[in-house]
């Protein structure tokens, strides 16, 4: 099965890493990259839409038809944000995008990059974890094939442009995160796990680090 996929957040570290794996993978035939600014990654598989307002994508909804999966890698940090603003840019934005997609193709596979320690109960003390938890829960209700990815430390893919600057100070800790704490994977494994979720599914809706590593194989 050849996959036609939509990827958001391709100008960020995670989105670029997932895009890179989709370009390399023989099972992905077409990629629609949607971002707020042009993507520097060029390839014959990639079609690009630059769209400024992700809180309203109705103007591009007709261009979203016919795709098999969405790899939603767009996200913001909660640092310095109040709960209302973070909810708007995390839950509200994601659900608007997902709801438009679900109308175009209800059986689409939706893969969402969440985070380790996300709160599925939506009642914990951590604001970001509650908001992410609600987003996960609502996406699972919306799509029959929804997969929530909860990566911890993600080891960067060599050669990519959008690696977060602080990673140069912590990459040496990768073996500790992965083999001692069990909270580390590679960005390559995340991308492969998303592709495999779309092509063959998985027996869990919420994927922790160990699941990401397993599904990437």
C-alpha positions in Angstrom: 0.0 0.0 0.0 1.4 3.4 -1.0 0.5 6.2 1.4 -0.4 9.7 0.7 0.3 11.7 3.9 -0.2 15.2 5.3 2.5 16.5 7.7 2.2 19.7 9.8 5.0 21.4 11.6 7.6 20.6 9.0 9.7 23.7 9.9 10.2 22.4 13.4 12.6 19.7 14.6 10.0 17.0 14.9 8.1 17.7 11.8 11.2 18.0 9.7 12.4 14.6 11.1 9.1 12.9 10.2 9.1 14.5 6.8 12.7 13.2 6.2 11.6 9.7 7.0 8.6 9.9 4.7 10.7 11.1 1.8 13.0 8.2 2.3 10.4 5.5 2.8 9.2 3.5 -0.2 5.7 3.1 1.1 5.0 6.9 1.1 4.2 8.1 -2.4 3.0 11.6 -1.8 3.5 14.2 1.0 1.5 17.4 1.6 3.5 19.6 3.9 1.4 22.4 5.5 3.2 25.1 7.5 3.1 28.8 8.3 6.3 29.5 6.3 8.0 27.8 3.4 9.8 24.5 4.0 13.5 24.3 3.0 13.2 20.6 2.3 12.6 20.0 -1.4 11.7 16.7 -3.1 9.6 15.4 -5.9 7.2 13.7 -3.4 6.5 16.9 -1.6 3.7 19.3 -2.3 3.6 22.4 0.0 0.9 24.7 1.3 1.9 27.8 3.2 -1.0 28.8 5.4 -0.7 31.4 8.2 -3.7 30.7 10.3 -4.1 27.1 11.5 -7.1 28.2 13.6 -9.0 28.5 10.3 -8.0 26.1 7.5 -11.4 26.1 5.7 -9.9 28.0 2.8 -7.6 25.0 2.0 -9.9 22.2 3.0 -10.5 21.1 -0.7 -6.8 20.5 -1.0 -6.9 18.0 1.9 -9.0 15.4 0.1 -7.6 12.0 -0.8 -5.0 11.5 1.8 -4.5 8.4 3.9 -2.9 9.8 7.0 -2.0 13.0 8.9 1.2 13.2 10.9 0.4 16.2 13.2 3.8 17.5 14.5 2.8 21.1 15.1 3.0 22.2 18.7 4.0 25.0 21.1 5.8 25.1 24.4 3.8 25.9 27.5 6.6 27.9 29.0 5.4 31.4 29.9 1.9 30.8 28.7 -1.4 30.8 30.6 -3.8 27.9 30.3 -6.2 29.8 28.0 -3.6 30.7 25.4 -2.0 27.2 25.6 -5.4 25.5 25.2 -6.2 27.7 22.2 -2.9 26.9 20.4 -2.9 23.2 21.4 -6.4 21.8 21.8 -8.5 24.3 19.8 -6.1 24.5 16.9 -5.5 20.8 16.7 -9.1 19.8 16.9 -10.1 22.4 14.2 -7.5 20.9 11.9 -8.6 17.3 12.7 -12.3 18.0 12.3 -11.8 19.5 8.9 -9.8 16.4 7.9 -12.4 14.0 9.3 -15.1 15.5 7.1 -12.8 15.0 4.0 -11.9 11.4 5.0 -13.5 9.9 8.1 -11.3 6.8 8.0 -8.0 8.7 7.8 -5.2 7.7 10.2 -4.4 10.6 12.5 -1.0 10.5 14.3 -0.5 13.1 17.0 2.8 14.1 18.6 1.9 14.5 22.3 4.5 14.1 25.0 5.7 11.9 27.8 3.7 12.3 31.1 0.6 13.6 29.3 -2.5 13.4 31.6 -5.3 11.3 30.2 -7.5 12.0 33.2 -7.4 15.8 32.4 -7.4 16.4 36.1 -3.7 16.6 37.2 -1.8 19.5 38.5 0.3 20.0 35.3 -1.5 22.5 33.0 0.2 21.4 29.8 -0.3 17.7 30.6 -4.1 18.3 31.2 -4.5 20.1 27.9 -2.5 17.5 26.0 -4.6 14.8 27.6 -7.8 16.4 26.5 -6.5 16.8 23.0 -5.5 13.1 22.9 -8.9 12.0 24.3 -10.9 14.1 21.8 -8.8 12.9 18.8 -9.4 9.3 19.8 -13.1 10.0 19.9 -13.0 11.7 16.5 -11.0 9.1 14.5 -11.3 5.3 14.6 -7.6 5.2 13.6 -6.0 7.7 15.9 -2.6 7.2 17.5 -1.2 9.4 20.2 2.7 9.4 20.3 4.3 10.3 23.6 8.0 10.6 22.9 10.5 11.5 25.6 14.0 12.6 24.6 14.3 12.3 20.8 17.8 12.0 19.5 18.1 14.2 16.4 18.6 13.0 12.9 22.1 14.0 11.6 22.1 16.6 8.9 18.7 18.2 9.5 18.4 21.9 9.8 15.8 22.5 12.6 17.4 20.8 15.5 16.7 22.7 18.7 19.8 24.5 19.9 19.8 23.0 23.4 20.2 19.5 22.0 23.9 20.1 21.4 24.3 20.3 25.2 22.3 17.1 26.0 22.9 14.6 23.1 25.7 12.9 25.1 23.0 11.9 27.6 21.1 9.9 24.9 22.3 6.5 26.1 21.2 7.3 29.6 17.7 8.4 28.5 17.3 5.3 26.3 19.0 2.4 28.1 18.9 3.5 31.7 15.7 5.6 32.1 13.8 4.1 29.2 12.7 7.5 28.0 14.6 8.0 24.8 14.2 7.2 21.2 15.5 8.6 17.9 13.6 11.0 15.8 14.1 8.5 13.0 12.2 5.9 15.1 9.3 8.3 15.6 9.0 8.9 11.9 9.1 5.3 11.1 6.6 4.4 13.8 4.1 6.9 12.4 4.5 5.5 8.9 4.0 2.0 10.2 0.9 3.0 12.3 -0.6 4.3 9.0 0.3 1.3 7.0 -0.3 -1.6 9.4 -1.9 -0.1 12.6 -1.0 -0.8 16.2 -2.8 -2.5 19.1 -2.7 0.6 21.3 -4.1 4.1 20.8 -1.5 5.7 23.1 2.1 5.0 22.3 4.8 5.5 25.0 8.5 5.4 24.2 8.8 1.6 24.2 5.9 1.4 21.8 7.5 3.9 19.4 10.7 1.9 19.4 8.7 -1.4 18.8 6.6 0.0 16.0 9.5 1.6 14.2 11.0 -1.9 13.5 
